Amino acid sequence: MGSEIDYFFECPEKDIHVNKFIGKQISLKWNGRIDCSKCLKQTDKSFGQGFCYTCFISAPEASPCILHPELCEAHLGKGRDIEYELKYHNQPHIVYLAATDIVKVGVTKISQVPTRWIDQGANKAIILAEVPNRYLAGKIEVALKEHFSDKTNWQSMLCNLQDETINLENEKWHIHEILPSDLSCYWSEDDSIHTFNYPVEIYPTKVTSLTFDKTSEINGMLKGIKGQYLLFEDGQVLNIRRHTSYQIEFDEIS
């Protein structure tokens, strides 16, 4: 299984190693302020990964091809910010299979392995193909969507519901037989299965989502961390990524 994954809160003075607080009572307080992750201006509402609305519709970090890589035009020298697109999208990407509760297909930059899999809460992952840009990765993903989902069921992932019969290597080579011939040249011969050990004391049987948009203070015993989520007792979960750009005060309750 490998060593346990470490999670940290990035803080101005010193990063906080969140794993150390599992099994303890913690407090998270939002002071009501949201600062855009791109322009840093205060905003009343967060869009996407912590953007104000203006940046959400104009910043390259929020381009449509983030969610739909098949729309990427970086390889054509086009995009919201061509320097950004060339640096981050016209770069080697992989297409992969990840197992949470089911098998899903996904895309990420090679430099984001294994971070992307951990971020999704995958239990296992395998590389399918390696391509020179985001567009081609998206093309392969679209070709496989008929056979595999590209979405993660976050409730099942957090309950750690998984099909133990899943064999990613078998799934991979089944795909090889159905992959369009013009894309087969990007196929990866690497059959390594990557597995992940999340710091979780106990998984919930049912989850209830928490958000700072409904309450400014969240208190409870931290039972684990998986993907983008903090897992509290009684099945309450908080998506930290969802609250990017929120100013939060973190404390241990003694």
SERO-4910 file (N, C-alpha, C, O; in steps of 0.05 Angstrom, whole numbers):
BEGIN
 pado doro    nc1    nc2    nc3   cac1   cac2   cac3    cc1    cc2    cc3    oc1    oc2    oc3
  Met    A     16    -24      0      0      0      0     17     25      0      9     45    -11
  Gly    A     41     24     13     58     47     13     53     65     37     35     60     53
  Ser    A     70     85     40     68    103     63     43    120     62     32    125     41
  Glu    A     34    129     85     10    146     87     15    173     74     36    185     77
  Ile    A     -6    183     60     -4    209     47     -5    231     67    -21    231     86
  Asp    A     13    251     64     13    274     82     -2    297     70      1    303     46
  Tyr    A    -18    311     86    -33    334     77    -24    359     94    -19    357    118
  Phe    A    -23    381     80    -15    406     93    -34    429     86    -43    430     63
  Phe    A    -39    447    105    -52    473     99    -29    492     94    -11    495    110
  Glu    A    -30    506     71    -10    527     66    -17    552     81    -39    563     78
  Cys    A      1    561     97     -3    585    114     19    605    110     42    597    104
  Pro    A     14    631    114     35    652    111     60    647    127     82    651    117
  Glu    A     57    639    152     80    636    170     92    608    169    116    606    166
  Lys    A     75    588    171     85    561    172     62    542    164     40    544    174
  Asp    A     68    523    145     48    504    137     40    486    160     56    479    177
  Ile    A     14    478    160      4    461    181      2    432    171    -11    427    151
  His    A     14    413    185     12    385    178    -14    374    189    -16    368    213
  Val    A    -34    372    172    -61    366    181    -64    338    192    -81    333    210
  Asn    A    -48    319    182    -49    291    192    -47    289    222    -59    272    235
  Lys    A    -32    308    234    -27    307    263    -52    312    280    -53    307    304
  Phe    A    -73    322    266    -97    329    281   -119    308    278   -141    312    288
  Ile    A   -114    287    264   -133    265    261   -137    252    288   -118    245    302
  Gly    A   -163    249    296   -169    239    322   -172    260    343   -177    255    367
  Lys    A   -170    286    335   -172    308    353   -195    327    345   -203    327    322
  Gln    A   -204    343    364   -224    363    358   -211    387    346   -192    398    357
  Ile    A   -222    396    323   -211    420    310   -233    440    304   -257    434    305
  Ser    A   -224    465    299   -243    486    293   -233    501    268   -210    507    266
  Leu    A   -252    506    249   -246    521    225   -265    544    224   -290    540    223
  Lys    A   -255    569    224   -272    593    225   -267    610    200   -244    616    194
  Trp    A   -288    617    186   -286    634    162   -292    663    171   -313    668    184
  Asn    A   -275    681    165   -279    709    173   -297    725    154   -301    749    158
  Gly    A   -308    712    134   -326    725    116   -313    737     91   -327    748     74
  Arg    A   -287    734     89   -272    746     67   -264    725     46   -255    703     54
  Ile    A   -267    731     20   -258    715     -2   -240    732    -20   -250    753    -29
  Asp    A   -215    724    -24   -197    739    -42   -191    721    -66   -182    699    -63
  Cys    A   -197    732    -90   -193    717   -115   -165    705   -116   -145    719   -110
  Ser    A   -163    680   -123   -137    666   -125   -120    676   -148    -96    669   -149
  Lys    A   -132    691   -167   -117    701   -190   -109    730   -186    -85    736   -185
  Cys    A   -128    748   -183   -122    777   -181   -119    786   -152   -110    809   -147
  Leu    A   -127    769   -133   -124    774   -104   -144    796    -94   -143    803    -70
  Lys    A   -162    805   -111   -182    824   -102   -204    810    -86   -210    787    -91
  Gln    A   -216    825    -67   -238    814    -52   -262    810    -69   -269    826    -86
  Thr    A   -276    787    -65   -300    781    -81   -322    771    -63   -316    759    -42
  Asp    A   -346    775    -71   -369    766    -55   -374    736    -58   -386    723    -41
  Lys    A   -365    725    -81   -370    697    -87   -347    685   -101   -333    698   -117
  Ser    A   -342    659    -95   -319    645   -108   -330    628   -131   -350    614   -128
  Phe    A   -316    630   -154   -323    614   -177   -300    595   -184   -277    602   -181
  Gly    A   -307    570   -192   -286    551   -199   -267    546   -176   -276    541   -154
  Gln    A   -241    548   -181   -221    543   -161   -213    570   -147   -190    576   -146
  Gly    A   -233    584   -137   -227    608   -121   -224    634   -136   -211    652   -127
  Phe    A   -237    636   -160   -235    660   -176   -258    679   -171   -280    671   -164
  Cys    A   -253    705   -175   -275    724   -177   -288    719   -205   -276    705   -221
  Tyr    A   -311    731   -210   -324    725   -235   -308    734   -259   -307    721   -280
  Thr    A   -296    758   -257   -280    769   -279   -258    750   -287   -253    744   -311
  Cys    A   -243    740   -267   -221    721   -273   -232    694   -282   -219    680   -299
  Phe    A   -255    686   -272   -266    661   -280   -272    660   -310   -269    639   -322
  Ile    A   -280    682   -321   -287    683   -350   -264    692   -367   -267    693   -392
  Ser    A   -241    699   -355   -219    709   -371   -192    696   -365   -175    696   -383
  Ala    A   -188    686   -341   -161    675   -334   -156    648   -348   -174    632   -351
  Pro    A   -132    643   -357   -125    617   -370   -128    594   -351   -133    571   -360
  Glu    A   -125    599   -325   -128    577   -305   -156    567   -304   -161    546   -292
  Ala    A   -175    582   -315   -203    574   -315   -214    569   -343   -238    570   -347
  Ser    A   -196    564   -362   -205    559   -389   -224    535   -391   -222    517   -375
  Pro    A   -242    535   -411   -260    512   -414   -245    486   -417   -256    465   -410
  Cys    A   -221    486   -428   -207    461   -432   -195    449   -406   -184    427   -406
  Ile    A   -198    464   -384   -191    452   -358   -210    428   -352   -201    407   -344
  Leu    A   -235    432   -357   -255    411   -353   -259    394   -378   -266    371   -377
  His    A   -254    406   -402   -258    392   -427   -232    394   -444   -231    411   -461
  Pro    A   -213    377   -438   -186    380   -451   -188    377   -482   -170    386   -496
  Glu    A   -209    364   -492   -211    361   -521   -216    388   -535   -213    390   -559
  Leu    A   -222    409   -519   -226    436   -530   -200    452   -531   -200    475   -541
  Cys    A   -179    441   -520   -154    456   -518   -143    463   -546   -143    446   -564
  Glu    A   -133    488   -549   -121    496   -574    -92    506   -571    -82    520   -588
  Ala    A    -80    499   -549    -53    508   -543    -34    499   -565    -15    513   -573
  His    A    -38    474   -575    -21    463   -596    -23    479   -623     -7    476   -640
  Leu    A    -45    495   -625    -49    512   -648    -40    540   -644    -42    558   -661
  Gly    A    -29    545   -620    -20    572   -613    -42    590   -606    -40    615   -609
  Lys    A    -64    579   -595    -88    595   -588    -94    590   -558    -86    570   -546
  Gly    A   -109    609   -547   -118    606   -519   -122    633   -506   -115    654   -518
  Arg    A   -132    633   -481   -136    658   -467   -110    673   -462   -109    697   -462
  Asp    A    -89    658   -457    -62    669   -452    -43    649   -464    -37    629   -452
  Ile    A    -32    655   -488    -17    636   -503      8    627   -488     16    604   -490
  Glu    A     21    645   -473     45    637   -458     38    617   -437     52    597   -433
  Tyr    A     15    621   -423      6    602   -403     -1    575   -416      7    554   -407
  Glu    A    -16    577   -439    -24    553   -452      0    536   -461      0    511   -459
  Leu    A     20    549   -472     43    535   -481     58    522   -458     69    500   -460
  Lys    A     59    536   -435     74    527   -412     61    503   -398     74    485   -389
  Tyr    A     34    504   -397     19    484   -381      3    464   -398     -1    442   -389
  His    A     -6    472   -421    -24    454   -437    -10    442   -461    -17    419   -469
  Asn    A      9    456   -472     23    444   -495     48    430   -484     70    434   -493
  Gln    A     42    413   -465     62    397   -451     54    368   -449     30    362   -453
  Pro    A     72    350   -443     64    321   -442     42    316   -421     44    325   -398
  His    A     22    301   -430      0    294   -412     -3    263   -413      8    250   -430
  Ile    A    -17    253   -393    -24    225   -394    -55    222   -393    -69    239   -383
  Val    A    -63    199   -403    -91    190   -399    -89    166   -381    -71    149   -385
  Tyr    A   -107    163   -362   -105    142   -342   -132    131   -335   -153    142   -341
  Leu    A   -131    108   -322   -154     97   -308   -149     98   -278   -127     92   -269
  Ala    A   -170    106   -264   -168    107   -234   -192     92   -223   -214     93   -234
  Ala    A   -187     78   -201   -208     63   -188   -215     77   -162   -199     79   -144
  Thr    A   -240     85   -159   -251     95   -134   -272     74   -126   -265     53   -116
  Asp    A   -298     80   -131   -318     59   -128   -321     44   -154   -328     20   -154
  Ile    A   -316     58   -176   -317     46   -203   -291     54   -217   -274     67   -205
  Val    A   -289     47   -243   -265     55   -258   -273     79   -275   -293     80   -288
  Lys    A   -256    100   -273   -260    124   -289   -236    131   -305   -214    122   -299
  Val    A   -240    145   -327   -218    154   -344   -213    183   -338   -231    199   -333
  Gly    A   -187    191   -339   -180    219   -334   -155    227   -349   -142    211   -361
  Val    A   -150    253   -346   -127    266   -360   -112    284   -341   -125    297   -324
  Thr    A    -86    285   -343    -70    304   -327    -43    307   -339    -34    290   -354
  Lys    A    -29    329   -332     -1    332   -340     16    311   -327     10    303   -304
  Ile    A     37    302   -341     55    283   -329     67    293   -303     72    278   -284
  Ser    A     71    319   -302     83    332   -278     64    330   -254     72    335   -231
  Gln    A     38    324   -259     18    323   -237     14    295   -227     -5    290   -211
  Val    A     30    276   -235     29    248   -225     47    246   -201     71    254   -203
  Pro    A     38    235   -178     11    224   -173     -8    243   -160    -30    235   -151
  Thr    A     -1    269   -159    -18    289   -144    -47    288   -153    -65    289   -137
  Arg    A    -51    287   -180    -79    287   -190    -95    263   -180   -118    266   -173
  Trp    A    -83    240   -179    -97    216   -169   -104    219   -140   -126    212   -132
  Ile    A    -86    229   -124    -91    233    -96   -113    253    -92   -130    250    -75
  Asp    A   -112    275   -108   -132    296   -106   -160    285   -111   -179    295   -100
  Gln    A   -162    265   -128   -188    253   -134   -197    232   -114   -220    223   -115
  Gly    A   -179    224    -97   -185    203    -78   -185    175    -90   -199    157    -80
  Ala    A   -169    172   -111   -167    146   -123   -153    126   -105   -135    133    -91
  Asn    A   -163    101   -105   -150     80    -90   -127     67   -106   -107     58    -95
  Lys    A   -131     66   -133   -112     54   -151   -113     69   -178   -133     81   -185
  Ala    A    -90     69   -192    -90     82   -219    -69     68   -237    -50     56   -227
  Ile    A    -74     71   -263    -55     60   -283    -54     79   -307    -75     90   -314
  Ile    A    -31     82   -319    -28     99   -342    -36     84   -367    -28     61   -371
  Leu    A    -53     98   -384    -61     86   -410    -44     95   -433    -34     80   -449
  Ala    A    -40    122   -434    -27    134   -457    -11    158   -448    -18    172   -429
  Glu    A     10    164   -463     26    189   -460     25    204   -486     32    194   -507
  Val    A     17    230   -484     14    246   -508     29    272   -505     36    280   -483
  Pro    A     35    286   -527     51    311   -526     35    336   -517     48    357   -512
  Asn    A      9    335   -517     -7    359   -509    -34    352   -498    -43    329   -499
  Arg    A    -47    372   -486    -73    368   -473    -95    360   -492   -112    344   -486
  Tyr    A    -94    371   -516   -115    365   -536   -116    335   -542   -138    324   -542
  Leu    A    -94    323   -548    -93    294   -554   -103    277   -531   -116    257   -535
  Ala    A    -95    286   -507   -105    271   -483   -135    272   -482   -148    252   -476
  Gly    A   -146    296   -487   -175    299   -488   -189    282   -509   -210    271   -505
  Lys    A   -175    280   -532   -186    264   -554   -189    235   -546   -209    222   -551
  Ile    A   -168    225   -532   -169    197   -523   -191    194   -502   -206    174   -502
  Glu    A   -192    213   -483   -212    211   -462   -240    210   -474   -257    194   -465
  Val    A   -246    227   -493   -272    228   -506   -278    201   -519   -301    191   -518
  Ala    A   -258    189   -532   -262    164   -546   -269    141   -526   -281    122   -534
  Leu    A   -261    145   -501   -266    124   -481   -290    129   -463   -297    111   -447
  Lys    A   -302    152   -465   -324    159   -447   -348    141   -451   -365    137   -433
  Glu    A   -351    129   -475   -373    110   -479   -370     85   -462   -389     71   -456
  His    A   -345     79   -453   -340     55   -438   -334     61   -408   -338     44   -391
  Phe    A   -324     85   -402   -317     92   -375   -327    120   -368   -327    138   -385
  Ser    A   -335    124   -343   -343    151   -334   -318    168   -331   -296    158   -327
  Asp    A   -322    195   -334   -300    213   -328   -306    229   -303   -293    249   -297
  Lys    A   -326    220   -287   -334    233   -263   -329    215   -239   -331    190   -241
  Thr    A   -322    227   -216   -319    212   -191   -344    216   -174   -354    238   -170
  Asn    A   -356    193   -165   -378    195   -146   -366    201   -118   -356    183   -105
  Trp    A   -367    226   -110   -352    234    -86   -364    222    -61   -349    217    -42
  Gln    A   -390    216    -60   -401    204    -36   -390    175    -33   -382    167    -11
  Ser    A   -390    160    -55   -380    133    -53   -350    132    -48   -340    115    -33
  Met    A   -335    152    -59   -307    154    -55   -301    158    -25   -283    146    -14
  Leu    A   -317    176    -12   -312    183     16   -320    160     35   -310    158     57
  Cys    A   -339    144     26   -347    120     42   -329     97     37   -332     75     49
  Asn    A   -309    101     18   -290     80     11   -304     55     -1   -295     33      4
  Leu    A   -326     59    -15   -339     37    -28   -324     31    -54   -321     48    -71
  Gln    A   -314      7    -56   -298      0    -80   -303    -29    -88   -307    -47    -71
  Asp    A   -303    -34   -113   -306    -60   -124   -279    -75   -124   -261    -68   -139
  Glu    A   -276    -94   -106   -251   -108   -103   -244   -125   -127   -221   -135   -129
  Thr    A   -263   -130   -145   -258   -146   -168   -245   -130   -191   -237   -142   -211
  Ile    A   -243   -104   -188   -231    -87   -209   -202    -95   -214   -186    -95   -195
  Asn    A   -196   -101   -238   -168   -106   -246   -160    -86   -267   -167    -88   -291
  Leu    A   -145    -65   -259   -139    -43   -277   -122    -52   -301   -125    -41   -323
  Glu    A   -105    -71   -297    -88    -80   -320   -106    -93   -341   -102    -88   -365
  Asn    A   -125   -110   -333   -143   -122   -352   -160   -101   -366   -165   -102   -390
  Glu    A   -170    -81   -350   -186    -60   -362   -170    -44   -382   -180    -37   -404
  Lys    A   -144    -39   -376   -127    -24   -394   -124    -38   -421   -127    -26   -442
  Trp    A   -119    -64   -420   -113    -78   -445   -139    -84   -461   -138    -89   -485
  His    A   -161    -84   -447   -187    -85   -462   -191    -59   -478   -200    -60   -501
  Ile    A   -183    -37   -466   -185    -11   -479   -167    -10   -504   -175      1   -525
  His    A   -144    -23   -502   -125    -23   -525   -139    -34   -550   -132    -26   -572
  Glu    A   -157    -52   -546   -170    -65   -569   -192    -46   -582   -199    -50   -605
  Ile    A   -202    -27   -566   -223    -10   -577   -214     19   -582   -229     35   -592
  Leu    A   -189     25   -576   -178     52   -580   -176     57   -610   -166     40   -625
  Pro    A   -185     80   -620   -183     87   -649   -154     85   -658   -135     92   -643
  Ser    A   -150     74   -682   -123     68   -692   -105     92   -693    -80     90   -690
  Asp    A   -117    116   -698   -100    140   -701    -89    150   -674    -72    168   -673
  Leu    A    -99    138   -652    -90    145   -625    -73    124   -612    -61    128   -591
  Ser    A    -72    100   -624    -59     77   -611    -29     81   -609    -16     67   -593
  Cys    A    -17     99   -625     12    103   -624     21    116   -598     45    116   -592
  Tyr    A      2    126   -582      8    139   -557      6    120   -533      9    129   -510
  Trp    A     -1     95   -539     -5     76   -518     19     72   -500     42     70   -510
  Ser    A     15     69   -474     37     65   -455     40     35   -449     20     22   -443
  Glu    A     64     25   -449     70     -3   -442     73     -6   -412     77    -29   -402
  Asp    A     73     16   -397     76     15   -368     51      5   -355     31     19   -355
  Asp    A     52    -19   -343     28    -30   -330     30    -28   -300     15    -43   -286
  Ser    A     46    -10   -289     48     -7   -261     22      2   -249      9     20   -259
  Ile    A     14    -11   -227    -10     -3   -212     -1     15   -189     13      6   -171
  His    A    -11     39   -188     -4     58   -167    -27     57   -146    -50     59   -152
  Thr    A    -19     53   -120    -39     51    -99    -34     72    -78    -12     83    -76
  Phe    A    -55     79    -63    -53    102    -45    -65     96    -17    -85     83    -14
  Asn    A    -50    106      3    -57    101     31    -65    127     44    -48    143     51
  Tyr    A    -91    131     47   -101    156     58   -102    155     88   -108    134    100
  Pro    A    -96    178    101    -97    179    131   -126    181    141   -136    203    147
  Val    A   -139    158    144   -167    157    153   -169    137    175   -162    113    172
  Glu    A   -180    145    198   -184    127    220   -208    109    215   -207     85    220
  Ile    A   -230    121    205   -254    106    199   -269    120    178   -273    144    178
  Tyr    A   -279    104    158   -295    116    136   -324    117    144   -334     99    158
  Pro    A   -338    138    136   -367    140    142   -383    121    125   -374    111    104
  Thr    A   -407    114    134   -426     98    118   -445    115    102   -457    107     83
  Lys    A   -447    141    111   -463    160     97   -451    188    102   -442    193    124
  Val    A   -451    205     81   -437    231     85   -457    254     83   -477    253     69
  Thr    A   -451    275     98   -465    300     98   -445    322     92   -425    326    106
  Ser    A   -450    338     71   -432    358     63   -434    384     79   -456    394     84
  Leu    A   -411    394     88   -410    420    102   -400    442     83   -384    436     65
  Thr    A   -408    466     88   -398    489     72   -398    514     88   -416    519    104
  Phe    A   -378    531     84   -376    556     99   -397    576     88   -402    597    101
  Asp    A   -409    570     66   -431    588     55   -456    586     72   -473    603     71
  Lys    A   -458    564     88   -481    561    106   -475    566    135   -492    573    151
  Thr    A   -449    562    143   -441    567    170   -412    577    170   -396    566    155
  Ser    A   -407    597    186   -380    609    186   -360    593    204   -336    599    203
  Glu    A   -370    575    220   -353    560    238   -359    530    237   -383    522    239
  Ile    A   -339    514    233   -342    485    232   -324    472    253   -300    476    253
  Asn    A   -336    458    272   -322    445    294   -328    415    293   -350    407    285
  Gly    A   -309    399    301   -313    370    303   -288    354    305   -266    365    302
  Met    A   -291    328    310   -268    311    311   -260    302    283   -277    291    268
  Leu    A   -236    308    275   -226    300    249   -220    270    249   -203    260    265
  Lys    A   -233    255    231   -229    226    230   -211    217    206   -203    194    205
  Gly    A   -206    236    187   -189    228    165   -189    249    143   -204    269    144
  Ile    A   -172    244    123   -170    262    100   -168    244     75   -152    225     74
  Lys    A   -185    250     55   -183    235     30   -190    254      7   -210    267      7
  Gly    A   -172    254    -13   -177    272    -36   -177    301    -27   -158    310    -14
  Gln    A   -198    315    -34   -201    343    -27   -216    347      0   -223    370      7
  Tyr    A   -222    326     14   -241    327     36   -229    322     63   -212    304     67
  Leu    A   -239    337     83   -235    331    111   -259    314    120   -282    322    115
  Leu    A   -254    292    134   -275    274    144   -278    278    174   -259    273    189
  Phe    A   -302    286    182   -307    289    210   -324    266    221   -334    250    205
  Glu    A   -327    265    247   -344    245    259   -373    249    250   -380    271    240
  Asp    A   -389    228    252   -417    229    244   -421    233    214   -443    242    206
  Gly    A   -400    228    198   -404    228    169   -404    256    157   -410    259    133
  Gln    A   -397    277    172   -395    304    161   -369    307    146   -348    300    156
  Val    A   -370    320    122   -346    323    106   -345    352     95   -365    364     90
  Leu    A   -320    361     92   -316    389     82   -297    387     59   -274    378     61
  Asn    A   -306    398     36   -290    399     12   -272    424     14   -282    447     10
  Ile    A   -247    421     20   -228    443     24   -224    457     -3   -223    482     -4
  Arg    A   -221    442    -25   -216    455    -51   -239    473    -58   -235    494    -71
  Arg    A   -263    465    -51   -287    481    -57   -284    509    -44   -296    528    -54
  His    A   -269    511    -23   -266    537     -8   -239    550    -13   -230    566      4
  Thr    A   -227    545    -35   -203    559    -43   -209    589    -43   -230    598    -53
  Ser    A   -191    605    -32   -193    634    -30   -209    644     -6   -210    668     -1
  Tyr    A   -222    626      9   -235    634     34   -213    638     55   -195    622     57
  Gln    A   -215    659     71   -196    663     93   -206    648    118   -226    655    130
  Ile    A   -191    627    125   -199    609    146   -179    610    170   -155    610    165
  Glu    A   -189    610    194   -173    607    218   -175    578    228   -197    568    233
  Phe    A   -153    565    232   -152    537    241   -141    535    269   -121    547    276
  Asp    A   -156    519    286   -147    515    314   -153    487    323   -172    474    313
  Glu    A   -137    477    341   -144    452    356   -160    460    380   -153    479    394
  Ile    A   -181    445    385   -197    450    409   -187    431    431   -189    407    429
  Ser    A   -177    443    453   -166    427    475   -188    417    493   -182    404    513
***
